[in-house]
Amino acid sequence: MMLASLASTGCQMDIAGQTLPSPYYLTDDVQYYAPGPEFKLAREAAALKEQSASQISEQQR
């Protein structure tokens, strides 16, 4: 019973060397994530760089 339920869960199947899609692939949600910035902490890095630059300029006075 457990094997039958696992076999009919709707994921990809491999039959005779072919990878077949789920029977529900037409009704599945599209999982698209828009591309974001490569570096996730860009604002934090800019703030640290600005703070570092201001400390260097204060020391030179």
mmCIF file of the N, C-alpha and C atoms, coordinates in Angstrom:
data_MODEL
# 
_entry.id   MODEL 
# 
loop_
_atom_site.group_PDB 
_atom_site.id 
_atom_site.type_symbol 
_atom_site.label_atom_id 
_atom_site.label_alt_id 
_atom_site.label_comp_id 
_atom_site.label_asym_id 
_atom_site.label_entity_id 
_atom_site.label_seq_id 
_atom_site.pdbx_PDB_ins_code 
_atom_site.Cartn_x 
_atom_site.Cartn_y 
_atom_site.Cartn_z 
_atom_site.occupancy 
_atom_site.B_iso_or_equiv 
_atom_site.pdbx_formal_charge 
_atom_site.auth_seq_id 
_atom_site.auth_comp_id 
_atom_site.auth_asym_id 
_atom_site.auth_atom_id 
_atom_site.pdbx_PDB_model_num 
ATOM 1   N N  . MET A 1 1  ? 0.828  -1.185 0.000   1.00 0.00 ? 1  MET A N  1 
ATOM 2   C CA . MET A 1 1  ? 0.000  0.000  0.000   1.00 0.00 ? 1  MET A CA 1 
ATOM 3   C C  . MET A 1 1  ? 0.875  1.254  0.000   1.00 0.00 ? 1  MET A C  1 
ATOM 4   N N  . MET A 1 2  ? 1.911  1.243  0.820   1.00 0.00 ? 2  MET A N  1 
ATOM 5   C CA . MET A 1 2  ? 2.812  2.398  0.904   1.00 0.00 ? 2  MET A CA 1 
ATOM 6   C C  . MET A 1 2  ? 3.527  2.622  -0.420  1.00 0.00 ? 2  MET A C  1 
ATOM 7   N N  . LEU A 1 3  ? 3.961  1.558  -1.052  1.00 0.00 ? 3  LEU A N  1 
ATOM 8   C CA . LEU A 1 3  ? 4.654  1.673  -2.332  1.00 0.00 ? 3  LEU A CA 1 
ATOM 9   C C  . LEU A 1 3  ? 3.730  2.218  -3.410  1.00 0.00 ? 3  LEU A C  1 
ATOM 10  N N  . ALA A 1 4  ? 2.490  1.798  -3.400  1.00 0.00 ? 4  ALA A N  1 
ATOM 11  C CA . ALA A 1 4  ? 1.518  2.292  -4.389  1.00 0.00 ? 4  ALA A CA 1 
ATOM 12  C C  . ALA A 1 4  ? 1.249  3.775  -4.198  1.00 0.00 ? 4  ALA A C  1 
ATOM 13  N N  . SER A 1 5  ? 1.190  4.231  -2.961  1.00 0.00 ? 5  SER A N  1 
ATOM 14  C CA . SER A 1 5  ? 0.944  5.656  -2.724  1.00 0.00 ? 5  SER A CA 1 
ATOM 15  C C  . SER A 1 5  ? 2.162  6.490  -3.098  1.00 0.00 ? 5  SER A C  1 
ATOM 16  N N  . LEU A 1 6  ? 3.356  5.960  -2.900  1.00 0.00 ? 6  LEU A N  1 
ATOM 17  C CA . LEU A 1 6  ? 4.561  6.688  -3.292  1.00 0.00 ? 6  LEU A CA 1 
ATOM 18  C C  . LEU A 1 6  ? 4.711  6.754  -4.801  1.00 0.00 ? 6  LEU A C  1 
ATOM 19  N N  . ALA A 1 7  ? 4.269  5.719  -5.490  1.00 0.00 ? 7  ALA A N  1 
ATOM 20  C CA . ALA A 1 7  ? 4.398  5.680  -6.942  1.00 0.00 ? 7  ALA A CA 1 
ATOM 21  C C  . ALA A 1 7  ? 3.405  6.602  -7.633  1.00 0.00 ? 7  ALA A C  1 
ATOM 22  N N  . SER A 1 8  ? 2.319  6.952  -6.975  1.00 0.00 ? 8  SER A N  1 
ATOM 23  C CA . SER A 1 8  ? 1.295  7.780  -7.619  1.00 0.00 ? 8  SER A CA 1 
ATOM 24  C C  . SER A 1 8  ? 1.236  9.194  -7.050  1.00 0.00 ? 8  SER A C  1 
ATOM 25  N N  . THR A 1 9  ? 2.349  9.704  -6.547  1.00 0.00 ? 9  THR A N  1 
ATOM 26  C CA . THR A 1 9  ? 2.335  11.032 -5.937  1.00 0.00 ? 9  THR A CA 1 
ATOM 27  C C  . THR A 1 9  ? 2.452  12.154 -6.942  1.00 0.00 ? 9  THR A C  1 
ATOM 28  N N  . GLY A 1 10 ? 2.755  11.891 -8.187  1.00 0.00 ? 10 GLY A N  1 
ATOM 29  C CA . GLY A 1 10 ? 2.751  12.932 -9.193  1.00 0.00 ? 10 GLY A CA 1 
ATOM 30  C C  . GLY A 1 10 ? 4.094  13.584 -9.445  1.00 0.00 ? 10 GLY A C  1 
ATOM 31  N N  . CYS A 1 11 ? 5.181  12.901 -9.207  1.00 0.00 ? 11 CYS A N  1 
ATOM 32  C CA . CYS A 1 11 ? 6.489  13.466 -9.524  1.00 0.00 ? 11 CYS A CA 1 
ATOM 33  C C  . CYS A 1 11 ? 7.001  12.826 -10.813 1.00 0.00 ? 11 CYS A C  1 
ATOM 34  N N  . GLN A 1 12 ? 8.193  13.182 -11.215 1.00 0.00 ? 12 GLN A N  1 
ATOM 35  C CA . GLN A 1 12 ? 8.732  12.631 -12.459 1.00 0.00 ? 12 GLN A CA 1 
ATOM 36  C C  . GLN A 1 12 ? 8.913  11.124 -12.336 1.00 0.00 ? 12 GLN A C  1 
ATOM 37  N N  . MET A 1 13 ? 8.725  10.450 -13.464 1.00 0.00 ? 13 MET A N  1 
ATOM 38  C CA . MET A 1 13 ? 8.870  8.996  -13.497 1.00 0.00 ? 13 MET A CA 1 
ATOM 39  C C  . MET A 1 13 ? 9.913  8.625  -14.542 1.00 0.00 ? 13 MET A C  1 
ATOM 40  N N  . ASP A 1 14 ? 10.569 7.517  -14.338 1.00 0.00 ? 14 ASP A N  1 
ATOM 41  C CA . ASP A 1 14 ? 11.529 7.009  -15.309 1.00 0.00 ? 14 ASP A CA 1 
ATOM 42  C C  . ASP A 1 14 ? 11.003 5.673  -15.820 1.00 0.00 ? 14 ASP A C  1 
ATOM 43  N N  . ILE A 1 15 ? 10.510 5.677  -17.057 1.00 0.00 ? 15 ILE A N  1 
ATOM 44  C CA . ILE A 1 15 ? 9.935  4.469  -17.651 1.00 0.00 ? 15 ILE A CA 1 
ATOM 45  C C  . ILE A 1 15 ? 10.688 4.171  -18.936 1.00 0.00 ? 15 ILE A C  1 
ATOM 46  N N  . ALA A 1 16 ? 11.318 3.027  -19.006 1.00 0.00 ? 16 ALA A N  1 
ATOM 47  C CA . ALA A 1 16 ? 12.051 2.572  -20.191 1.00 0.00 ? 16 ALA A CA 1 
ATOM 48  C C  . ALA A 1 16 ? 13.098 3.591  -20.637 1.00 0.00 ? 16 ALA A C  1 
ATOM 49  N N  . GLY A 1 17 ? 13.786 4.199  -19.681 1.00 0.00 ? 17 GLY A N  1 
ATOM 50  C CA . GLY A 1 17 ? 14.847 5.145  -20.011 1.00 0.00 ? 17 GLY A CA 1 
ATOM 51  C C  . GLY A 1 17 ? 14.364 6.545  -20.325 1.00 0.00 ? 17 GLY A C  1 
ATOM 52  N N  . GLN A 1 18 ? 13.064 6.790  -20.269 1.00 0.00 ? 18 GLN A N  1 
ATOM 53  C CA . GLN A 1 18 ? 12.518 8.117  -20.535 1.00 0.00 ? 18 GLN A CA 1 
ATOM 54  C C  . GLN A 1 18 ? 12.113 8.762  -19.216 1.00 0.00 ? 18 GLN A C  1 
ATOM 55  N N  . THR A 1 19 ? 12.445 10.022 -19.044 1.00 0.00 ? 19 THR A N  1 
ATOM 56  C CA . THR A 1 19 ? 11.975 10.758 -17.883 1.00 0.00 ? 19 THR A CA 1 
ATOM 57  C C  . THR A 1 19 ? 10.687 11.461 -18.279 1.00 0.00 ? 19 THR A C  1 
ATOM 58  N N  . LEU A 1 20 ? 9.601  11.027 -17.703 1.00 0.00 ? 20 LEU A N  1 
ATOM 59  C CA . LEU A 1 20 ? 8.291  11.561 -18.045 1.00 0.00 ? 20 LEU A CA 1 
ATOM 60  C C  . LEU A 1 20 ? 7.833  12.545 -16.974 1.00 0.00 ? 20 LEU A C  1 
ATOM 61  N N  . PRO A 1 21 ? 7.143  13.607 -17.362 1.00 0.00 ? 21 PRO A N  1 
ATOM 62  C CA . PRO A 1 21 ? 6.698  14.592 -16.372 1.00 0.00 ? 21 PRO A CA 1 
ATOM 63  C C  . PRO A 1 21 ? 5.522  14.080 -15.559 1.00 0.00 ? 21 PRO A C  1 
ATOM 64  N N  . SER A 1 22 ? 5.221  14.824 -14.538 1.00 0.00 ? 22 SER A N  1 
ATOM 65  C CA . SER A 1 22 ? 4.068  14.527 -13.715 1.00 0.00 ? 22 SER A CA 1 
ATOM 66  C C  . SER A 1 22 ? 2.796  14.678 -14.540 1.00 0.00 ? 22 SER A C  1 
ATOM 67  N N  . PRO A 1 23 ? 1.769  13.906 -14.246 1.00 0.00 ? 23 PRO A N  1 
ATOM 68  C CA . PRO A 1 23 ? 0.517  14.093 -14.980 1.00 0.00 ? 23 PRO A CA 1 
ATOM 69  C C  . PRO A 1 23 ? -0.152 15.430 -14.668 1.00 0.00 ? 23 PRO A C  1 
ATOM 70  N N  . TYR A 1 24 ? 0.313  16.125 -13.661 1.00 0.00 ? 24 TYR A N  1 
ATOM 71  C CA . TYR A 1 24 ? -0.280 17.399 -13.254 1.00 0.00 ? 24 TYR A CA 1 
ATOM 72  C C  . TYR A 1 24 ? 0.571  18.592 -13.679 1.00 0.00 ? 24 TYR A C  1 
ATOM 73  N N  . TYR A 1 25 ? 1.485  18.421 -14.632 1.00 0.00 ? 25 TYR A N  1 
ATOM 74  C CA . TYR A 1 25 ? 2.406  19.500 -14.967 1.00 0.00 ? 25 TYR A CA 1 
ATOM 75  C C  . TYR A 1 25 ? 1.699  20.692 -15.596 1.00 0.00 ? 25 TYR A C  1 
ATOM 76  N N  . LEU A 1 26 ? 0.532  20.497 -16.193 1.00 0.00 ? 26 LEU A N  1 
ATOM 77  C CA . LEU A 1 26 ? -0.188 21.623 -16.794 1.00 0.00 ? 26 LEU A CA 1 
ATOM 78  C C  . LEU A 1 26 ? -0.878 22.493 -15.748 1.00 0.00 ? 26 LEU A C  1 
ATOM 79  N N  . THR A 1 27 ? -1.168 21.932 -14.584 1.00 0.00 ? 27 THR A N  1 
ATOM 80  C CA . THR A 1 27 ? -1.851 22.698 -13.544 1.00 0.00 ? 27 THR A CA 1 
ATOM 81  C C  . THR A 1 27 ? -0.912 23.136 -12.430 1.00 0.00 ? 27 THR A C  1 
ATOM 82  N N  . ASP A 1 28 ? 0.363  22.811 -12.514 1.00 0.00 ? 28 ASP A N  1 
ATOM 83  C CA . ASP A 1 28 ? 1.315  23.227 -11.490 1.00 0.00 ? 28 ASP A CA 1 
ATOM 84  C C  . ASP A 1 28 ? 1.538  24.734 -11.555 1.00 0.00 ? 28 ASP A C  1 
ATOM 85  N N  . ASP A 1 29 ? 1.862  25.318 -10.407 1.00 0.00 ? 29 ASP A N  1 
ATOM 86  C CA . ASP A 1 29 ? 2.189  26.739 -10.358 1.00 0.00 ? 29 ASP A CA 1 
ATOM 87  C C  . ASP A 1 29 ? 3.546  26.970 -11.001 1.00 0.00 ? 29 ASP A C  1 
ATOM 88  N N  . VAL A 1 30 ? 3.678  28.094 -11.655 1.00 0.00 ? 30 VAL A N  1 
ATOM 89  C CA . VAL A 1 30 ? 4.964  28.467 -12.235 1.00 0.00 ? 30 VAL A CA 1 
ATOM 90  C C  . VAL A 1 30 ? 5.829  29.015 -11.108 1.00 0.00 ? 30 VAL A C  1 
ATOM 91  N N  . GLN A 1 31 ? 7.005  28.464 -10.962 1.00 0.00 ? 31 GLN A N  1 
ATOM 92  C CA . GLN A 1 31 ? 7.899  28.932 -9.916  1.00 0.00 ? 31 GLN A CA 1 
ATOM 93  C C  . GLN A 1 31 ? 9.013  29.734 -10.566 1.00 0.00 ? 31 GLN A C  1 
ATOM 94  N N  . TYR A 1 32 ? 8.773  31.030 -10.681 1.00 0.00 ? 32 TYR A N  1 
ATOM 95  C CA . TYR A 1 32 ? 9.754  31.930 -11.282 1.00 0.00 ? 32 TYR A CA 1 
ATOM 96  C C  . TYR A 1 32 ? 10.119 32.971 -10.250 1.00 0.00 ? 32 TYR A C  1 
ATOM 97  N N  . TYR A 1 33 ? 11.375 33.155 -10.068 1.00 0.00 ? 33 TYR A N  1 
ATOM 98  C CA . TYR A 1 33 ? 11.860 34.168 -9.155  1.00 0.00 ? 33 TYR A CA 1 
ATOM 99  C C  . TYR A 1 33 ? 12.633 35.183 -9.971  1.00 0.00 ? 33 TYR A C  1 
ATOM 100 N N  . ALA A 1 34 ? 12.215 36.430 -9.901  1.00 0.00 ? 34 ALA A N  1 
ATOM 101 C CA . ALA A 1 34 ? 12.875 37.483 -10.667 1.00 0.00 ? 34 ALA A CA 1 
ATOM 102 C C  . ALA A 1 34 ? 14.321 37.609 -10.205 1.00 0.00 ? 34 ALA A C  1 
ATOM 103 N N  . PRO A 1 35 ? 15.241 37.861 -11.130 1.00 0.00 ? 35 PRO A N  1 
ATOM 104 C CA . PRO A 1 35 ? 16.642 37.995 -10.739 1.00 0.00 ? 35 PRO A CA 1 
ATOM 105 C C  . PRO A 1 35 ? 16.837 39.207 -9.832  1.00 0.00 ? 35 PRO A C  1 
ATOM 106 N N  . GLY A 1 36 ? 17.603 39.003 -8.809  1.00 0.00 ? 36 GLY A N  1 
ATOM 107 C CA . GLY A 1 36 ? 17.887 40.077 -7.867  1.00 0.00 ? 36 GLY A CA 1 
ATOM 108 C C  . GLY A 1 36 ? 19.348 40.466 -7.947  1.00 0.00 ? 36 GLY A C  1 
ATOM 109 N N  . PRO A 1 37 ? 19.761 41.333 -7.050  1.00 0.00 ? 37 PRO A N  1 
ATOM 110 C CA . PRO A 1 37 ? 21.172 41.728 -7.063  1.00 0.00 ? 37 PRO A CA 1 
ATOM 111 C C  . PRO A 1 37 ? 22.067 40.539 -6.720  1.00 0.00 ? 37 PRO A C  1 
ATOM 112 N N  . GLU A 1 38 ? 23.232 40.510 -7.320  1.00 0.00 ? 38 GLU A N  1 
ATOM 113 C CA . GLU A 1 38 ? 24.163 39.404 -7.092  1.00 0.00 ? 38 GLU A CA 1 
ATOM 114 C C  . GLU A 1 38 ? 24.629 39.389 -5.637  1.00 0.00 ? 38 GLU A C  1 
ATOM 115 N N  . PHE A 1 39 ? 24.900 40.578 -5.103  1.00 0.00 ? 39 PHE A N  1 
ATOM 116 C CA . PHE A 1 39 ? 25.361 40.695 -3.719  1.00 0.00 ? 39 PHE A CA 1 
ATOM 117 C C  . PHE A 1 39 ? 24.180 41.155 -2.880  1.00 0.00 ? 39 PHE A C  1 
ATOM 118 N N  . LYS A 1 40 ? 23.724 40.346 -1.959  1.00 0.00 ? 40 LYS A N  1 
ATOM 119 C CA . LYS A 1 40 ? 22.502 40.613 -1.210  1.00 0.00 ? 40 LYS A CA 1 
ATOM 120 C C  . LYS A 1 40 ? 22.633 41.775 -0.226  1.00 0.00 ? 40 LYS A C  1 
ATOM 121 N N  . LEU A 1 41 ? 23.824 42.088 0.219   1.00 0.00 ? 41 LEU A N  1 
ATOM 122 C CA . LEU A 1 41 ? 24.008 43.121 1.238   1.00 0.00 ? 41 LEU A CA 1 
ATOM 123 C C  . LEU A 1 41 ? 24.640 44.380 0.650   1.00 0.00 ? 41 LEU A C  1 
ATOM 124 N N  . ALA A 1 42 ? 24.149 44.832 -0.489  1.00 0.00 ? 42 ALA A N  1 
ATOM 125 C CA . ALA A 1 42 ? 24.754 45.976 -1.172  1.00 0.00 ? 42 ALA A CA 1 
ATOM 126 C C  . ALA A 1 42 ? 24.626 47.251 -0.348  1.00 0.00 ? 42 ALA A C  1 
ATOM 127 N N  . ARG A 1 43 ? 23.467 47.493 0.258   1.00 0.00 ? 43 ARG A N  1 
ATOM 128 C CA . ARG A 1 43 ? 23.292 48.725 1.047   1.00 0.00 ? 43 ARG A CA 1 
ATOM 129 C C  . ARG A 1 43 ? 24.188 48.717 2.280   1.00 0.00 ? 43 ARG A C  1 
ATOM 130 N N  . GLU A 1 44 ? 24.293 47.566 2.925   1.00 0.00 ? 44 GLU A N  1 
ATOM 131 C CA . GLU A 1 44 ? 25.136 47.481 4.113   1.00 0.00 ? 44 GLU A CA 1 
ATOM 132 C C  . GLU A 1 44 ? 26.605 47.688 3.759   1.00 0.00 ? 44 GLU A C  1 
ATOM 133 N N  . ALA A 1 45 ? 27.039 47.120 2.645   1.00 0.00 ? 45 ALA A N  1 
ATOM 134 C CA . ALA A 1 45 ? 28.426 47.291 2.211   1.00 0.00 ? 45 ALA A CA 1 
ATOM 135 C C  . ALA A 1 45 ? 28.704 48.747 1.868   1.00 0.00 ? 45 ALA A C  1 
ATOM 136 N N  . ALA A 1 46 ? 27.752 49.418 1.230   1.00 0.00 ? 46 ALA A N  1 
ATOM 137 C CA . ALA A 1 46 ? 27.933 50.834 0.899   1.00 0.00 ? 46 ALA A CA 1 
ATOM 138 C C  . ALA A 1 46 ? 28.004 51.675 2.166   1.00 0.00 ? 46 ALA A C  1 
ATOM 139 N N  . ALA A 1 47 ? 27.181 51.360 3.160   1.00 0.00 ? 47 ALA A N  1 
ATOM 140 C CA . ALA A 1 47 ? 27.210 52.103 4.419   1.00 0.00 ? 47 ALA A CA 1 
ATOM 141 C C  . ALA A 1 47 ? 28.534 51.892 5.144   1.00 0.00 ? 47 ALA A C  1 
ATOM 142 N N  . LEU A 1 48 ? 29.040 50.661 5.157   1.00 0.00 ? 48 LEU A N  1 
ATOM 143 C CA . LEU A 1 48 ? 30.330 50.397 5.799   1.00 0.00 ? 48 LEU A CA 1 
ATOM 144 C C  . LEU A 1 48 ? 31.468 51.108 5.078   1.00 0.00 ? 48 LEU A C  1 
ATOM 145 N N  . LYS A 1 49 ? 31.407 51.129 3.758   1.00 0.00 ? 49 LYS A N  1 
ATOM 146 C CA . LYS A 1 49 ? 32.445 51.804 2.982   1.00 0.00 ? 49 LYS A CA 1 
ATOM 147 C C  . LYS A 1 49 ? 32.410 53.307 3.241   1.00 0.00 ? 49 LYS A C  1 
ATOM 148 N N  . GLU A 1 50 ? 31.208 53.876 3.307   1.00 0.00 ? 50 GLU A N  1 
ATOM 149 C CA . GLU A 1 50 ? 31.074 55.310 3.582   1.00 0.00 ? 50 GLU A CA 1 
ATOM 150 C C  . GLU A 1 50 ? 31.575 55.643 4.980   1.00 0.00 ? 50 GLU A C  1 
ATOM 151 N N  . GLN A 1 51 ? 31.238 54.800 5.947   1.00 0.00 ? 51 GLN A N  1 
ATOM 152 C CA . GLN A 1 51 ? 31.689 55.023 7.319   1.00 0.00 ? 51 GLN A CA 1 
ATOM 153 C C  . GLN A 1 51 ? 33.208 54.919 7.401   1.00 0.00 ? 51 GLN A C  1 
ATOM 154 N N  . SER A 1 52 ? 33.776 53.953 6.720   1.00 0.00 ? 52 SER A N  1 
ATOM 155 C CA . SER A 1 52 ? 35.227 53.791 6.709   1.00 0.00 ? 52 SER A CA 1 
ATOM 156 C C  . SER A 1 52 ? 35.901 54.998 6.071   1.00 0.00 ? 52 SER A C  1 
ATOM 157 N N  . ALA A 1 53 ? 35.333 55.493 4.979   1.00 0.00 ? 53 ALA A N  1 
ATOM 158 C CA . ALA A 1 53 ? 35.906 56.659 4.308   1.00 0.00 ? 53 ALA A CA 1 
ATOM 159 C C  . ALA A 1 53 ? 35.807 57.900 5.184   1.00 0.00 ? 53 ALA A C  1 
ATOM 160 N N  . SER A 1 54 ? 34.715 58.056 5.928   1.00 0.00 ? 54 SER A N  1 
ATOM 161 C CA . SER A 1 54 ? 34.573 59.232 6.791   1.00 0.00 ? 54 SER A CA 1 
ATOM 162 C C  . SER A 1 54 ? 35.541 59.157 7.968   1.00 0.00 ? 54 SER A C  1 
ATOM 163 N N  . GLN A 1 55 ? 35.813 57.962 8.483   1.00 0.00 ? 55 GLN A N  1 
ATOM 164 C CA . GLN A 1 55 ? 36.765 57.824 9.582   1.00 0.00 ? 55 GLN A CA 1 
ATOM 165 C C  . GLN A 1 55 ? 38.179 58.139 9.110   1.00 0.00 ? 55 GLN A C  1 
ATOM 166 N N  . ILE A 1 56 ? 38.518 57.739 7.900   1.00 0.00 ? 56 ILE A N  1 
ATOM 167 C CA . ILE A 1 56 ? 39.847 58.027 7.362   1.00 0.00 ? 56 ILE A CA 1 
ATOM 168 C C  . ILE A 1 56 ? 40.007 59.526 7.159   1.00 0.00 ? 56 ILE A C  1 
ATOM 169 N N  . SER A 1 57 ? 38.977 60.202 6.636   1.00 0.00 ? 57 SER A N  1 
ATOM 170 C CA . SER A 1 57 ? 39.090 61.635 6.391   1.00 0.00 ? 57 SER A CA 1 
ATOM 171 C C  . SER A 1 57 ? 39.131 62.411 7.702   1.00 0.00 ? 57 SER A C  1 
ATOM 172 N N  . GLU A 1 58 ? 38.463 61.935 8.757   1.00 0.00 ? 58 GLU A N  1 
ATOM 173 C CA . GLU A 1 58 ? 38.528 62.601 10.056  1.00 0.00 ? 58 GLU A CA 1 
ATOM 174 C C  . GLU A 1 58 ? 39.913 62.458 10.670  1.00 0.00 ? 58 GLU A C  1 
ATOM 175 N N  . GLN A 1 59 ? 40.563 61.339 10.473  1.00 0.00 ? 59 GLN A N  1 
ATOM 176 C CA . GLN A 1 59 ? 41.883 61.117 11.042  1.00 0.00 ? 59 GLN A CA 1 
ATOM 177 C C  . GLN A 1 59 ? 42.930 61.980 10.356  1.00 0.00 ? 59 GLN A C  1 
ATOM 178 N N  . GLN A 1 60 ? 42.733 62.321 9.118   1.00 0.00 ? 60 GLN A N  1 
ATOM 179 C CA . GLN A 1 60 ? 43.712 63.109 8.384   1.00 0.00 ? 60 GLN A CA 1 
ATOM 180 C C  . GLN A 1 60 ? 43.633 64.585 8.734   1.00 0.00 ? 60 GLN A C  1 
ATOM 181 N N  . ARG A 1 61 ? 42.591 65.040 9.367   1.00 0.00 ? 61 ARG A N  1 
ATOM 182 C CA . ARG A 1 61 ? 42.431 66.463 9.700   1.00 0.00 ? 61 ARG A CA 1 
ATOM 183 C C  . ARG A 1 61 ? 43.388 66.923 10.725  1.00 0.00 ? 61 ARG A C  1 
# 
